[in-house]
Amino acid sequence: MQILKNHNLKPYTSFGVNAYAAQFVTVTTLTQLKLALAIPTPQRVILGGGSNLLFCADFAGLVIRICLTGISVNESADDTVSLHVAAGENWHEFVQWTLAQGYDGLENLALIPGVIGAAPVQNIGAYGVELKDFCDYVDVLDSETLTVRRYTPEECQFGYRDSIFKHELKDSAVITAVGIKLAKAWVAKINYGPLANLGKNPSALTIFKQVCLTRQQKLPDPNKLGNAGSFFKNPIINKARFNAIVAKHPSMPHYPAGENIKLAAGWLIDQCELKGYQLGGAQVHTEQALVIVNTGLATAADIVALAKHIQTTVQTRFGVELHHEVRFMGQHGETSLAEVCRG
Ligand SMILES: Cc1cc2nc3c(=O)[nH]c(=O)nc-3n(C[C@H](O)[C@H](O)[C@H](O)COP(=O)(O)OP(=O)(O)OC[C@H]3O[C@@H](n4cnc5c(N)ncnc54)[C@H](O)[C@@H]3O)c2cc1C
């Protein structure tokens, strides 16, 4: 295991902006991970595929890139298949692999970038399903005690793009593996968007292909145009607030969210006519308003300035505050758009 000093993170993050880490290691085994956690450092960040991260400044600590691999299968239960998947396995390749084995269920979550260890952190979701629908457990290495503990889905406190790993366990937990449980009696989930047009009994593979096609048409490929997917979360507001806004904007898309209402952040941004809006090298994607892209030479400061502009414009027009889904990393660890803008 080599400790790299003053290492550029650009190739490891899908935004593709320059930012240097004081120390950087890649770990491929649990033993290496424990050794990495013993390296003296003022702070550390765990890195998966880097598709949900913006390094806003050079990072003064240690970045640990998780490349643990391996999948094991337990088919002994009558009704489910249980998969134990190491944290560094690529998420999309894992979804493809499950379908090739005849284990259906994850098809709606195809083509989400990143690795499986990051999937529980924001409870990844797409096309009407979320990781929590299939999560059996999450194995977590405590960075202080160096012991692995298994968390049940309830203990993970999964919510909309949220989990305990963004809160209480933010700085102490390293996810080493995820348990996935797939029902042998598969049921297609096709009520969402373009999947509703697939007819009565589409196979899991048909759904997978449709999800891939739609995503390829809708979202910029980070390998060609740097981005981190949806930059902002869909805002959830109370009914009174919703009634006031919808009275002025009757065509506004909205979805039930328990007692509250979820709005489409992309629609709000689009209504502010921000598609294509550019600040420095950062641009609101011309086709998908929820995505900020690096047109080539964007700096993190360009992306931050554009995100702030979007947030302020939507707040002024609709009175709705957008919260970023992308995790912001500052010089000394996780930060936020508000903190970065305060300077
Ligand atoms: C084009 C595009 C489309 C996207 N579409 C979707 C989508 O449809 N739905 C969705 O939910 N997301 C989507 N995303 C966001 C992103 O793919 C997911 O959040 C993904 O899970 C991030 O994985 P990663 O390995 O890249 O994580 P990273 O960006 O490396 O890390 C994300 C966070 O997780 C932490 N982390 C990573 N690994 C571990 C670990 N082993 N232990 C503890 N903490 C860890 C990091 O410290 C960081 O805080 C999209 C992104 C892009 C670029």
The ligand as an ORCA input file, in Angstrom:
! r2SCAN-3c Opt
* xyz 0 1
  C     -24.425     10.804    -14.135
  C     -24.794     10.526    -12.700
  C     -26.039     10.005    -12.415
  C     -26.399      9.722    -11.090
  N     -27.636      9.191    -10.856
  C     -28.020      8.907     -9.582
  C     -29.308      8.335     -9.317
  O     -30.097      8.070    -10.224
  N     -29.631      8.081     -8.030
  C     -28.775      8.321     -6.994
  O     -29.147      8.057     -5.839
  N     -27.554      8.858     -7.215
  C     -27.152      9.154     -8.479
  N     -25.919      9.707     -8.712
  C     -25.034     10.009     -7.584
  C     -23.986      8.904     -7.283
  O     -23.834      8.039     -8.366
  C     -24.380      8.078     -6.063
  O     -24.497      8.911     -4.920
  C     -23.348      6.995     -5.751
  O     -23.804      6.131     -4.732
  C     -21.996      7.583     -5.362
  O     -21.084      6.514     -5.355
  P     -19.526      6.773     -5.362
  O     -18.877      5.451     -5.180
  O     -19.143      7.536     -6.559
  O     -19.382      7.628     -4.036
  P     -18.384      8.834     -3.719
  O     -18.768     10.018     -4.541
  O     -16.995      8.377     -3.794
  O     -18.768      9.111     -2.199
  C     -20.035      9.608     -1.861
  C     -20.115      9.729     -0.334
  O     -20.088      8.437      0.251
  C     -18.967      8.302      1.134
  N     -18.462      6.934      0.957
  C     -18.097      6.348     -0.196
  N     -17.723      5.075      0.032
  C     -17.839      4.868      1.373
  C     -17.590      3.747      2.228
  N     -17.136      2.584      1.781
  N     -17.811      3.913      3.564
  C     -18.265      5.085      4.060
  N     -18.528      6.165      3.303
  C     -18.317      6.053      1.971
  C     -17.980      9.381      0.705
  O     -17.138      9.776      1.756
  C     -18.932     10.480      0.252
  O     -19.392     11.206      1.359
  C     -25.508      9.973    -10.032
  C     -24.234     10.502    -10.328
  C     -23.872     10.767    -11.651
  C     -22.522     11.305    -11.949
*
